[in-house]
């Protein structure tokens, strides 16, 4: 199962604030916020939701096609992705703009304040998914991740026109979408990914009730942080998958993207959605324990041990033949 992953390609500038954002916010002054946080650590890493998800899929042996726009500084980044199993032939490289930047500060409660600069991502609407499918082979699934909104809408429409299933993952771009755009991105998706906050925002943006929205999609997957993941389908009981626990959280950035990579890999291996979510949770915890979204080491024995400890021996055994071939 070949997966095309569309969305942002970025460089992450990750900082740590040794305090609590909540203690600096004055309720009576929220309409005139002017704050500066003195960070005590800075890490610069490769990132972007599409690149993060693609890397996870590549490490799991799925050879995904990365679809996005990067800048004239992409050469080293592209080589890194290719070395880790990602097909970058569909990346549009700008001749004038730099790769997008994600600047994020995390406080001691793991709350985050972030700013995203689009850069070369502004050229993403020029990418033709149909041309890419004709050149690289039609994918079995297209994940439409956070990107330039025009690109997200174009990729969604093209995938539906080609008859390729869509995994909708609007995430941080929800704040920029109007009602019609939000509905277009979600309507007809086989999979829908959100976190808990985005789930509420998506309902507000679309104007749909939860049941209305479930009637438009196949499975709605909501990540709940330390509380795990919920999977919802219209007319069926909600399924809850607990998180894989850890006492070594280093940085929450990228954990959601890692979950998506693990979940999609599980589906590509034709495993039930519950098991796919369990693999996603194990990979997400692996990323939580490292700083940066792509700096983790994927060790099959470690993933199997995490799954065994959290979900049981029988579940772990189901993954052993798949993970045994992962280098």
Buried (B, 14 or more C-beta within 10 A) or exposed (E): EBBBBBBBBBBBBBBBBEBEBEEEEEEEEEEEEEEEBEBEEEBEBBBBBBBBBBBBBBBBBBEBBBBBBBBEBBEEBBEBBBEBBBBBEBBBBBEEBBBBBBBBBBBEEEEBBBEBEBBBBBBBBEBBBBEBBEEBEBBEBBBBBBBBBEBBBBBBBBBBEBEBBBBBBBBBBBEBBEEEBBBBBBBBBBBBBBBEEBBEBBBEBBEBEBEEBBEBBBBBBBBBBEEBBBBBBBEEEEBBBBBBEBEEEBBBBBBBBBBBBBBBBBBBBEBEBBBBBBBBBBBBBBBBBBBBBBBBEBEBEBBBEBBBEBBEEEBBEBBEEBBEEBE
